């Protein structure tokens, strides 16, 4: 079970707090993340995270490719919707590929809780 963890710069602390609160559960998944987010997660937790390129350098697209091939089961992408992102087309493409392949995509902490709870229940984890 592979889950992607992504956060915009202004939301990285929120994602790290989420990961700390759910560290035991997240440790049961194969985790991937965009570059800086992955580094920060590994620094702040004991989680093992495979890092892709940073979002603006193609990391979102790399994760989208894993969704398209069926290798990524869910994405937690804590977005900063109040700040323009230079790679917004990549973000839109990632969201679209999740819709096309029916892959859960959490874009805030509330939905992230539900996605993690749902995956844990589906795979009988805890």
N, C-alpha and C positions, 0 to 999 in steps of 0.2 A: 504494500500500500504506500503510494508515493503522494506526498502533499507538498505543494509549493507555498512558500511564505515570502511575501513581498510587501514593502511599505515605502511610500514616498518619504522624503527627508523629514518633513515636519511630523510624520506619523511613526517614525521608527521607534521612538520611546514607547508608544502605545503598543506596538507589536511585541517589543521586548517584554513589556509588562504582561501581555497575554501569554507569551511563551513561558515566562517564569511561573505564572499561575497554573499552566497546563503542562509543565515540563515532563512529568511522569507519563502522561498520556501521549504527548508528542514524541517522546523517545521510542514509542512503539511503532512509529511510522518512519518510512524512508523520506527524509526531508531534503528539499531543494530550495534554493533562494537566489534572488539576484545578488550581485556581488557585494555591495556594501552592507546590505541587509543581512546577508549570510554571515559576514565577518562580525558584525555587531551581535548577532544572535549567539555565535559561538563564544565570543568574549564574555557575554553576560550570562550564559547558561552552560550546562554540560552537554548540550545537544550536539549531535554530529550532523552537519549540514553541508550538502554538496553545493558549492557556489557556482553560479553561472556568471556571465558578464553582468555589469551593472545595467539597469533599465535603459538609460539613454544610449548605451553601446550595444543593445540587442538582447539583453537578458530576458526581457518580457517575451520577445519572439522565440527565444530558445525554449522557454517554458511552454509557450503556445505550441511549439512543435511537439513537445512531449504529450500535451493534451490531445493533439491531432492523431498521434500514434497510439493512444490508449495507455501511455505510460505514466500519466499523472491523474490521480483520482479526484483531487480537489485543490482549490487555490484559496488561500487567505491573502487578500490584497487590500491592506489598509490604505485607502486613498486620501490624499489631501485635495478635496474637491474645490477648495477656495483659492488654490494657487494654480496658475496656468503651468502646464508641464510641456517642455519642449518636445517630448516624444509621445504626445497625446495620440497620434495615429496608431502607434504600437500598442498603447493601452486599449484603445477601442478594438483593435484586432484581437487582442488577448480575450477581451470580454466576449467578442463575437464567437471566437473558436470554442469558448466554454459553452455558449448557447447552442452552437451547432452540434457539439458532441455530448450535450447534456451533462456537463461536469459542474458540480457545485462551485460557486464563486462567491466568497464572502468579501464584502467591500467595507465593512465596519465591524467593530468589536462584537456587537450584538449578534450579527449573522455568523461571525466566526465561532462564537460559542455554540450555536446551533449546528453548524457544519461539523465541528469536532465531536460534539455529542452524538450526532447522527452516524458519523463514521465509526465511532467507538462502539455504538450499539449494533450497527450492521456487522461489524467484525468481531463482536463479543469480546471487547477489550475492557480493561480496567483492573 
